[in-house]
């Protein structure tokens, strides 16, 4: 389902939304993006969830608010200007869904007796255990794992439990607040312009993380050869460990959810070993030329007939043995 949504919305709108919400690590425009193939760190993903807690408004994560000198003059002050990254209704819908994770899902051990929204997560072989959760005033992210990225033999519920234990100590000065109510879903239209991925075999042009290279694509044509095709290497989300927390901002409204057509399902992978042909999935591309017919191999020379077998030379008969003389 996640890959289908990615195809219907398009790579660039999804990546743009993630960046507006606080993701700064490079995100590659590939089908596996929907499955977590691009790594982000704990601070980034916690900041992105904070955008949902703040009803769609994003404030750049920072550790120092202001620096003063001995005379009280401001030497540095962080930019805390809020940007409406997601419209408030979309943020409320996401929060409503994420509340279900805690009230009756894999994050139930993060329950603290007040409204909580969040999401658990694991990587291959449970090497990384995640829980990112928030209340209206606060967002906290927890990652559990080993420094050498070895298997933890744990579960993401352990990260949810750690989150609950930590946040429970911060609630004394935070009054109980309710999340915004769920908006009307029937008849709701998308609030971002979708750019559905066109059917066909598409691969990232390079593995580069440069901004200039992002979004460039090449369409591959079939060839009659057995050369291996390039694949998509997916890696797990292994970030720096510990917990990250921050207060959420204020409310607002603008853009957020998606709409689009339903192109054909994506191929399992680029397995044709073809050479790239210019074009991108967002625009028209030239029709590939038909493959040249395979050359007809020459007929083999006829196999010469084997010579007739030659009989071995006959051996002379042994001389007769004379009969013994009578006595």
Buried (B, 14 or more C-beta within 10 A) or exposed (E): EEBEEBBBBBBBBBBBBBBBBBBBBBBBBBBBBBEBBBBBBBBBBBBBBBBBBBBBBBBEBEEEEEEEEEEEEEEEEBEEEBBBBBBBBBBBBBBBEBBEBBEEBBBBBBBBEBBBBBBBBBBEEBBBBBBBBBBBBBBBBBBBBEEEEEEBEBBBBBBBBBBBEBBEEBBEEBEEEEBBEEBEEEEEEBBBEBBBBBEBBBBBBEEEEEEEBBBEBBBBBEBEEEEEBBEBEBEBBBBEEEBBBBEBBEBBBBBBBBBBEEBEEBEEBBBBBBEBBEBBBBEEBEEBEEEEEEEEEEEEEEEEEEEEEEEEEEEEEEEEEEEEEEE
